[in-house]
Amino acid sequence: MEYLAKVIDETLRKNNPAFSNFRVAQDDININDYFIPKGWKVLVWTRAVHMDPENYVNPKDFLPSRWDNQKLKAGSFLPFGGGSRICPGADFAKLQISIFLHYFLLNYKLEQINPGGPIVYLPVPRPADNCLANIIKLQPSLHLPSPSC
């Protein structure tokens, strides 16, 4: 399950379901010599944060191992928002994803109909055909593995 958690985090980093977050500046603030007045609406484009090479080495590559002993900078991983407005169901959602994947991978096989098809990138990267696939239920194994002592 530890590796599955890394796969889920890497999937959320590369293909975030919420492509942006809006906030309202509570005070006047200066960020990198750019002045943002109090009351202005600010858009955080999550994909830009998650694909920034300053935050992640080789950000375009799918590397679950990047989460081995990963020390994240604040605000560099935002699949569920951040700060006081982080989604309260973030851990529950990741648990649900883990349970679903466990049962799906044990009981089904997925055959993509158009492998290598075109990708669209906005608002989030996805196959242009929405990943059309055949889902095939696997037959239960008649032979159980021998118990190891």
HUHU-V598447 format. One record per residue. N is the residue number from 1. RES is the residue in one letter. SS is DSSP state (H for helix, E for strand, C for the rest). PHI is phi as a letter, one per 30 degrees, with the letter a starting at -180 (999 if undefined). OMEGA is omega as a letter, one per 40 degrees, with the letter a starting at -180 (* if undefined). Layout:
n={N & N}
res={RES & RES}
ss={SS & SS}
phi={PHI & PHI}
omega={OMEGA & OMEGA}
This chain:
n={1 & 2 & 3 & 4 & 5 & 6 & 7 & 8 & 9 & 10 & 11 & 12 & 13 & 14 & 15 & 16 & 17 & 18 & 19 & 20 & 21 & 22 & 23 & 24 & 25 & 26 & 27 & 28 & 29 & 30 & 31 & 32 & 33 & 34 & 35 & 36 & 37 & 38 & 39 & 40 & 41 & 42 & 43 & 44 & 45 & 46 & 47 & 48 & 49 & 50 & 51 & 52 & 53 & 54 & 55 & 56 & 57 & 58 & 59 & 60 & 61 & 62 & 63 & 64 & 65 & 66 & 67 & 68 & 69 & 70 & 71 & 72 & 73 & 74 & 75 & 76 & 77 & 78 & 79 & 80 & 81 & 82 & 83 & 84 & 85 & 86 & 87 & 88 & 89 & 90 & 91 & 92 & 93 & 94 & 95 & 96 & 97 & 98 & 99 & 100 & 101 & 102 & 103 & 104 & 105 & 106 & 107 & 108 & 109 & 110 & 111 & 112 & 113 & 114 & 115 & 116 & 117 & 118 & 119 & 120 & 121 & 122 & 123 & 124 & 125 & 126 & 127 & 128 & 129 & 130 & 131 & 132 & 133 & 134 & 135 & 136 & 137 & 138 & 139 & 140 & 141 & 142 & 143 & 144 & 145 & 146 & 147 & 148 & 149}
res={M & E & Y & L & A & K & V & I & D & E & T & L & R & K & N & N & P & A & F & S & N & F & R & V & A & Q & D & D & I & N & I & N & D & Y & F & I & P & K & G & W & K & V & L & V & W & T & R & A & V & H & M & D & P & E & N & Y & V & N & P & K & D & F & L & P & S & R & W & D & N & Q & K & L & K & A & G & S & F & L & P & F & G & G & G & S & R & I & C & P & G & A & D & F & A & K & L & Q & I & S & I & F & L & H & Y & F & L & L & N & Y & K & L & E & Q & I & N & P & G & G & P & I & V & Y & L & P & V & P & R & P & A & D & N & C & L & A & N & I & I & K & L & Q & P & S & L & H & L & P & S & P & S & C}
ss={C & H & H & H & H & H & H & H & H & H & H & H & H & H & C & C & C & C & C & E & E & E & E & E & C & C & C & C & E & E & E & C & C & E & E & E & C & C & C & C & E & E & E & E & E & H & H & H & H & H & C & C & C & C & C & C & C & C & C & C & C & C & C & H & H & H & H & C & C & C & C & C & C & C & C & C & C & C & C & C & C & C & H & H & H & C & C & C & C & H & H & H & H & H & H & H & H & H & H & H & H & H & H & H & H & H & H & E & E & E & E & E & C & C & C & C & C & C & E & E & C & C & C & C & C & E & E & C & C & C & C & C & E & E & E & E & E & C & C & C & C & C & C & C & C & C & C & C & C}
phi={999 & d & d & e & d & d & d & d & d & d & d & d & d & d & b & d & d & c & d & a & b & c & b & c & d & d & b & d & b & c & c & h & i & c & d & c & d & e & j & d & d & b & c & c & d & e & e & d & d & d & c & d & d & d & c & b & d & h & d & d & d & d & b & e & d & d & d & d & h & d & c & d & d & e & i & c & b & b & d & b & i & a & i & d & c & d & e & d & c & e & d & d & d & d & d & d & d & d & d & e & d & e & d & d & d & d & c & b & b & c & c & d & d & b & d & i & d & d & c & c & c & b & d & b & d & a & d & d & c & i & i & e & a & c & c & c & d & d & d & d & d & d & c & d & d & d & d & c & c}
omega={a & i & i & i & i & i & i & i & i & i & i & i & a & a & a & a & i & a & i & i & i & i & i & i & a & i & i & a & i & i & a & i & i & a & i & a & i & i & i & i & a & i & i & i & a & a & i & i & a & a & a & a & i & i & a & i & a & a & a & a & i & a & i & a & i & a & i & i & a & i & a & i & i & i & a & i & a & a & a & a & a & i & a & a & i & a & a & a & a & a & i & i & i & i & i & i & i & a & i & a & i & a & a & a & i & a & a & i & a & i & i & a & a & a & a & i & a & i & i & a & a & e & i & i & i & i & a & i & a & i & i & a & i & i & a & i & i & i & i & i & i & a & i & i & i & i & i & a & *}
